[in-house]
Amino acid sequence: MLRPVFVTLLIVVSFALAGCATFPELEGAPGKRALKAEYPRLLPFEAILGQVGGRIDRQAPGAGLGNRAATLRRRAAALQGPILDTATRQRLMAAVARHQ
C-alpha cells in the first residue's frame, strides 16, 4: 500500500510538471473590430442559389445514388444470412455440451 506522503508527493510533482507546459498562442482569436461587428445576415436558400446562376448541375448529385443504393442493398442482403454454417454450429454446440 502506498504511503500518504508518497501519494501527496506524486500529486504535487504531477501538478508542477503540468504547470511547466507551454500552451500555444490563440491565432484565431477575434480582434476588436470583429467583436464590434454586427451578426451576419442570414439569407434564404433560394437567394444563394440565385447568386450562383445556372452553374449548378441539379442532376449530378443524384446520378450515382441509384448505383450506390443498389450496392448497399446487396451488402445488406449478404449480411442477413447465418453467421455460422451448419457443420461449424454443430461442432461448437457439441464442444459446449462436453464442457458443461
WOVENTA-V328258 format. One line per field, one symbol per residue. phi: phi as a letter, one per 30 degrees, with the letter a starting at -180 (. if undefined). A space follows every 50 residues. Layout:
phi = ???
//
This chain:
phi = .ddedddddddddddddddddccddddcddddddddddddddcdeddddd ddiddccddddcdcdddddddddddddddddddcddddddddddddddcc
//
